[in-house]
Amino acid sequence: MLWLRATGSTLISQFIDSFVVLYIAFSGIFSNEQIIAIGITNYLYKFCVAIILTPVIYFGHSLIDNYLGKDNALKISEQATHEGKGFF
C-alpha cells in the first residue's frame, strides 16, 4: 500500500495548494472562474505527476531494501514508527 500512502497524501495536499492557496494569493487579481480554471489545471498536472512517479517510489524503496537488507529495513522502519515523537 506504499502507492496509496505516497499518492494519497500528495493528492490531498496538492488539492489544498491548488485551490486554497491559489485563491488566497490571487483573489481580487483574477476572477473566481479564472482561479478555478487555473486550480483545476494545476491539480490535474500534479495528479498526473504523482501517478507517473509511483514506479520511481517503488524503485527507490527496493533500492533501500536491497542496500539495507529486507529485515534491517523493516526493523528500522518499525523503530522509527514507534519512537517517532512527532511535533506534539
Backbone as CSV, one residue per row, in Angstrom:
resi,resn,N_x,N_y,N_z,CA_x,CA_y,CA_z,C_x,C_y,C_z
1,MET,0.815,-1.206,0.000,0.000,0.000,0.000,0.857,1.269,0.000
2,LEU,2.122,1.111,-0.357,3.019,2.265,-0.438,2.479,3.299,-1.421
3,TRP,1.945,2.843,-2.536,1.427,3.765,-3.545,0.287,4.613,-2.994
4,LEU,-0.558,4.017,-2.151,-1.694,4.743,-1.598,-1.231,5.824,-0.633
5,ARG,-0.253,5.486,0.193,0.285,6.449,1.151,0.948,7.617,0.426
6,ALA,1.772,7.313,-0.547,2.502,8.358,-1.269,1.570,9.201,-2.145
7,THR,0.755,8.540,-2.928,-0.122,9.254,-3.857,-1.275,9.926,-3.129
8,GLY,-1.850,9.260,-2.153,-2.981,9.834,-1.411,-2.618,11.111,-0.685
9,SER,-1.488,11.120,-0.009,-1.081,12.328,0.712,-0.774,13.459,-0.256
10,THR,-0.188,13.121,-1.388,0.108,14.139,-2.396,-1.180,14.724,-2.953
11,LEU,-2.145,13.880,-3.241,-3.392,14.370,-3.829,-4.161,15.277,-2.879
12,ILE,-4.132,14.962,-1.610,-4.830,15.804,-0.625,-4.112,17.137,-0.448
13,SER,-2.799,17.088,-0.248,-2.053,18.333,-0.022,-2.048,19.216,-1.270
14,GLN,-1.980,18.612,-2.441,-1.972,19.407,-3.663,-3.343,19.983,-3.978
15,PHE,-4.403,19.350,-3.504,-5.734,19.932,-3.659,-5.805,21.252,-2.897
16,ILE,-5.304,21.220,-1.657,-5.289,22.441,-0.848,-4.412,23.489,-1.513
17,ASP,-3.237,23.077,-1.969,-2.320,24.013,-2.615,-2.910,24.585,-3.897
18,SER,-3.570,23.753,-4.657,-4.075,24.191,-5.953,-5.280,25.117,-5.858
19,PHE,-6.048,25.013,-4.803,-7.256,25.829,-4.721,-7.210,26.855,-3.593
20,VAL,-6.957,26.428,-2.388,-6.993,27.350,-1.247,-5.891,28.397,-1.361
21,VAL,-4.663,27.940,-1.541,-3.541,28.872,-1.625,-3.681,29.769,-2.848
22,LEU,-4.094,29.194,-3.960,-4.284,29.971,-5.182,-5.352,31.052,-4.975
23,TYR,-6.435,30.694,-4.296,-7.492,31.671,-4.035,-6.994,32.793,-3.128
24,ILE,-6.268,32.438,-2.084,-5.738,33.452,-1.166,-4.757,34.375,-1.899
25,ALA,-3.909,33.797,-2.727,-2.876,34.576,-3.407,-3.438,35.480,-4.507
26,PHE,-4.463,35.019,-5.214,-4.909,35.751,-6.394,-6.340,36.260,-6.327
27,SER,-6.963,36.191,-5.172,-8.305,36.733,-5.009,-8.241,38.245,-5.203
28,GLY,-9.093,38.752,-6.066,-9.083,40.176,-6.361,-8.235,40.516,-7.577
29,ILE,-7.316,39.638,-7.933,-6.495,39.843,-9.130,-7.128,39.118,-10.311
30,PHE,-7.499,37.839,-10.078,-8.186,37.044,-11.090,-9.633,36.852,-10.666
31,SER,-10.495,36.597,-11.628,-11.885,36.277,-11.295,-11.943,34.871,-10.689
32,ASN,-13.048,34.567,-10.016,-13.213,33.235,-9.430,-13.155,32.148,-10.504
33,GLU,-13.702,32.424,-11.679,-13.672,31.455,-12.773,-12.240,31.178,-13.219
34,GLN,-11.411,32.229,-13.285,-10.013,32.049,-13.671,-9.249,31.263,-12.606
35,ILE,-9.510,31.568,-11.355,-8.844,30.855,-10.261,-9.213,29.375,-10.297
36,ILE,-10.487,29.081,-10.519,-10.923,27.685,-10.595,-10.281,26.988,-11.791
37,ALA,-10.242,27.650,-12.940,-9.633,27.057,-14.137,-8.145,26.790,-13.918
38,ILE,-7.442,27.735,-13.327,-6.010,27.554,-13.038,-5.828,26.443,-12.013
39,GLY,-6.682,26.422,-10.986,-6.604,25.387,-9.948,-6.811,23.999,-10.504
40,ILE,-7.796,23.850,-11.387,-8.063,22.540,-11.995,-6.870,22.101,-12.839
41,THR,-6.345,23.015,-13.640,-5.181,22.691,-14.473,-3.991,22.290,-13.606
42,ASN,-3.714,23.083,-12.568,-2.602,22.771,-11.663,-2.803,21.411,-10.996
43,TYR,-4.010,21.173,-10.514,-4.283,19.929,-9.797,-4.155,18.715,-10.721
44,LEU,-4.683,18.810,-11.927,-4.573,17.696,-12.869,-3.113,17.412,-13.219
45,TYR,-2.322,18.461,-13.391,-0.900,18.282,-13.667,-0.220,17.572,-12.494
46,LYS,-0.468,18.042,-11.275,0.144,17.450,-10.084,-0.339,16.015,-9.866
47,PHE,-1.600,15.748,-10.167,-2.162,14.401,-10.067,-1.428,13.458,-11.019
48,CYS,-1.256,13.890,-12.264,-0.568,13.056,-13.255,0.881,12.795,-12.859
49,VAL,1.561,13.819,-12.392,2.958,13.651,-11.961,3.032,12.663,-10.797
50,ALA,2.113,12.757,-9.849,2.105,11.833,-8.704,1.905,10.388,-9.164
51,ILE,1.020,10.176,-10.109,0.775,8.826,-10.632,1.997,8.320,-11.400
52,ILE,2.574,9.179,-12.223,3.739,8.789,-13.026,4.937,8.456,-12.139
53,LEU,5.091,9.152,-11.015,6.236,8.929,-10.139,6.078,7.723,-9.204
54,THR,4.918,7.103,-9.189,4.706,5.944,-8.321,5.725,4.830,-8.564
55,PRO,6.020,4.464,-9.809,7.056,3.436,-10.006,8.427,3.869,-9.488
56,VAL,8.730,5.158,-9.542,10.002,5.663,-9.025,10.078,5.461,-7.512
57,ILE,8.960,5.662,-6.831,8.915,5.449,-5.378,9.169,3.980,-5.057
58,TYR,8.536,3.086,-5.804,8.766,1.658,-5.584,10.206,1.268,-5.892
59,PHE,10.790,1.855,-6.917,12.179,1.571,-7.261,13.111,2.024,-6.132
60,GLY,12.883,3.238,-5.627,13.689,3.729,-4.507,13.526,2.863,-3.277
61,HIS,12.322,2.423,-3.022,12.046,1.550,-1.883,12.796,0.230,-2.020
62,SER,12.814,-0.323,-3.230,13.524,-1.588,-3.440,15.036,-1.401,-3.328
63,LEU,15.552,-0.236,-3.756,16.977,0.043,-3.592,17.365,0.063,-2.110
64,ILE,16.539,0.697,-1.309,16.802,0.759,0.138,16.732,-0.637,0.741
65,ASP,15.714,-1.398,0.363,15.593,-2.769,0.870,16.806,-3.618,0.482
66,ASN,17.267,-3.464,-0.746,18.430,-4.232,-1.196,19.708,-3.779,-0.496
67,TYR,19.844,-2.489,-0.273,21.044,-1.958,0.356,21.122,-2.362,1.828
68,LEU,20.022,-2.190,2.545,19.995,-2.490,3.981,19.680,-3.951,4.271
69,GLY,19.048,-4.600,3.351,18.503,-5.922,3.607,17.060,-5.757,4.051
70,LYS,16.213,-6.630,3.599,14.774,-6.505,3.880,14.487,-6.483,5.381
71,ASP,15.147,-7.353,6.138,14.899,-7.418,7.579,15.343,-6.144,8.289
72,ASN,16.536,-5.629,7.944,17.014,-4.390,8.571,16.152,-3.198,8.198
73,ALA,15.743,-3.122,6.936,14.886,-2.017,6.507,13.562,-2.036,7.263
74,LEU,12.974,-3.213,7.430,11.728,-3.338,8.179,11.926,-2.976,9.643
75,LYS,13.024,-3.424,10.226,13.329,-3.123,11.624,13.498,-1.617,11.836
76,ILE,14.240,-0.955,10.943,14.436,0.489,11.050,13.120,1.228,10.879
77,SER,12.298,0.783,9.933,11.003,1.412,9.701,10.093,1.282,10.920
78,GLU,10.037,0.094,11.498,9.213,-0.109,12.696,9.741,0.700,13.871
79,GLN,11.046,0.752,14.014,11.652,1.521,15.103,11.322,3.007,14.954
80,ALA,11.412,3.523,13.753,11.091,4.931,13.518,9.617,5.218,13.794
81,THR,8.759,4.265,13.454,7.328,4.435,13.684,7.005,4.486,15.169
82,HIS,7.615,3.614,15.942,7.309,3.530,17.361,8.020,4.589,18.193
83,GLU,9.160,5.063,17.730,9.919,6.044,18.501,9.661,7.467,18.058
84,GLY,8.957,7.632,16.950,8.693,8.983,16.449,7.814,9.747,17.414
85,LYS,8.277,10.903,17.806,7.520,11.726,18.742,6.649,12.732,18.031
86,GLY,6.940,13.009,16.769,6.152,13.980,16.023,6.374,15.373,16.544
87,PHE,5.436,16.252,16.267,5.549,17.648,16.664,4.975,17.913,18.046
88,PHE,4.135,17.021,18.528,3.440,17.299,19.788,3.847,16.325,20.872
